[in-house]
Amino acid sequence: MEDVRIGVFVCDCGSNIAGFLDVPKVVEYAKTLPHVVFAKENLYSCSETGITEIKYSIKEHALTRVVVASCTPRTHEPTFRLACEEAGVNPFYFEMVNIREQCSWVHMQNREEATNKAKDLVRIGVAKASLLDAQEFIVVDVNRKALVIGGGIAGLTAAIALSRRGFEVVLVEKEKELGGRLNDLNRLYPYGVKASELIGGKIKEATSSPLIEIHTSSVIKSVLGYVGNYEVDIETGGQDVHVSCGIIIVATGASVLEPKGLYNYNGRNIITQVELERRLQKGKIKADSIVVVQCVGARTEERNYCSRTCCMTAIKNASLLKEKMPDTKVFVLYQDMQCYGVEGEALFRKAKEMGVIFINYDSGNPPVVGEKSVKVYHRLMGREMEIGYDLVVLSTPMIPREDTDALSRLLRVPRDENGFFLEAHVKLRPLDFATDGIYMCGSAHWPADTRESISQALGAVSRASIHLARGSIKVDPIVSTLADEDLCKGCGLCAALCPYGAIEIIDTPKGKKASMISVACKGCGVCGATCYHRAIKMNHFTNEQVGSQIAAVVGK
Amino acid sequence: MILDAFLCGVDGVLILGCKDGECHYVTGNMEAKNKIGMTSRLLKIIGIDQNRIYFGQLSSAEGTRFVELVENFTKRIKEIGALGTEIKEDKEELKFRLEAAKAAVEGEKLRWVIGKKTEFMGIGNKYGEMFTRHEMDRFLDGLIMDEVAVREIQLLLQERPLSVKQISERLKIPSNRVLRYIAGLRRKGVVDMERVDGTSPLYRQL
């Protein structure tokens, strides 16, 4: 058997780890573990210096396995694997131990116990490392066609950007018309561009592009496959259309809350911002006094998030009204004004200069809309006011579309606690889903204004283009394999239980045998845990490797 | 793996997974739930407190619930005590029973039944017969009991040839049941008669 020489690197993560547990002690302990020939403390293992140190030590001490005890593998496992590869060690001879999220950050109050737990975790990691196998990445071809779901501003922008890069796009829209929410809007902040002009231009470009295939009144029926090779069935006007594509962009947008039962909403003289926009489009509004109420049905117990865009919408529309009818009084009743960005702040100031009156109210004591007047307790003046009105405008939040649940199941992607689609990482992968090859942009993710939707769409296109332009993908070989063909009796239980249809039973000269479709396998392990002949091996999580970790939990 | 952990000497195994329908691997948590449920029944049958295994379901955003589950489980295991306190015999007996249980879960029968459990209870079997939860549980208990007994007999016969009477006394199983298991094992060609001692035949593992 080959000589297993393990190197252990324990990261301080500045003070994130070293501040709460005794790193030098963990290093000393690691040196006593079987097969460990070298152990070292790094200030930041993931930094240029840390990586250089790891690579240098691999050469210097002829290491054949590397263990890094630091943060979550989600962030830096690829970094360290690459370092191993560059230093001549197979990237799958690397094992990562999490002593930050799963140790120092949760045991900040107890340095000694945290140190002991870190030692345990390192011991478990080293046990597995000594049994690791070398693996080669699986390479798959990418279908260079893209699918964009949603034909609003985000989806159209994405489709156009992809087509300009020379990729074929299939655009699917649920409604009869393209355009989405912008069809209902009048003018857009900050520069007062007409929504119809912006969206009209996009629709024109998309419909005239030879690379964009558009399906309106269409819904996604089923999604199979994996990054690079998705097979999607679409129902379009009673007909089924099949699309093969390499990546999917979700741009399904959001709905706007209808304030049923709130503030005496009636759709006549007590309306929503969207209804106001439609009236402004037509240009017919007559009123001497207009009261706008913010945070209607938002930031409540049921819907505790801020929809972000409604403050700027209110400021924009209040200014437009004031511009058209300088003698009309416009009041905006708010909790907090959310006017982020340089232009937002400037528009807020301009609205005040134009004479829009902003009144601060407390969420515990909201305004009351009566038949002729609105009563509000002015928090800054400390007294109740009564304002007569001809028109009340309610600013309601964006809410997830009803069908996001169904779509999330089809795509097997998660949603957050409010029902919006959830990104893979809030800072590192804000436009990706955790599933490779699926991206998101616009309000499907979180209430976004037009500008943000456009930039997110361009961002998602840029992310997706990496796969499309390369034309092939390297997939982690952490998949199930038929390790021993002779043991397999072709019983088919594994194939019956595989949730991805990644196992086929095929005829071989030796009889019926299981056959794995590696690129479709997600490495869940159901087949391996089911095979009673032990013919199936889960790469990187073998019975022996996991067994050694369990034994290491107890064996000090 | 769970039984391996008990064989390593741990006192409890807590497994946490996502909520129903939220599995990253589509149906993985359901499979896990079925398997863990069966292993827990198995513990009960070999005389070990089945609460030593717990499958908790929560989302990754529920920090407080995580703490609650871990603390409750730790408390529960402390109450039950060290592994083996519920068995009056020695450590060897504990190991013997766990080994038999492990062989049972690794066997063909239990893996097929558990693999098909969701289907049996949701769509029905090949003949369209649906199983209720109660029927399924009763069926499983019977099956597990048989499987464990068979594995125990095999373990005993590996060491030395024994008669039905001796096995029956050692395992505290009625001799008619032992005879039935032996007959089954002989049919499979795993066990055979070694010699006749007085009037009773002795069997051995092949």
Interface residues (C-beta under 8 A of the other chain):
Chain A: R412 P414 E417 A434 L493 A496 L497 P499 Y500 K522 C524 G525 V526 A529 T530 C531 Y532 R534 N543 V546 G547 I550 A551 V553 V554 G555
Chain B: M1 D4 A5 C8 G9 V10 E22 H24 Y25 V26 T27 G28 E31 K35 A61 E106 G107 E108 R111 W112 G115 K116
